[in-house]
Amino acid sequence: AEDVHFFKFTAKAGIPIHLEIHSARLQDKIHDLQKHADPILTVFDSTGKEIAGSDDVAFADPRLNFTPAKDGEYFVQVRDAKYDGDPRWVYAL
């Protein structure tokens, strides 16, 4: 339930990056009272400084665009906004 996933990527300064999560939109919703995934997306630079984040853009799924200020390694964090996971929830980044 409290899983936090990190992905590392290399980016070039000035080249825009688009990140999007498909999760809540993939769920098979039985009814409106069902608990739903609520992913949040955060980007960190190589020093661990948060440089961008997104939540609830497409239904409950995040989407963000950012342009790195410098060449280097970056990290994307994916987690449930409430740290309330479910083994049936999946996502695509």
Secondary structure, DSSP 8 states (H G I E B T S, - for coil): ---EEEEEEEE-TT--EEEE-BSGGGS--SSTTS----EEEEEEETTS-EEEEEESSBTTB-EEEE--SSSEEEEEEEEETTS---TT---B-
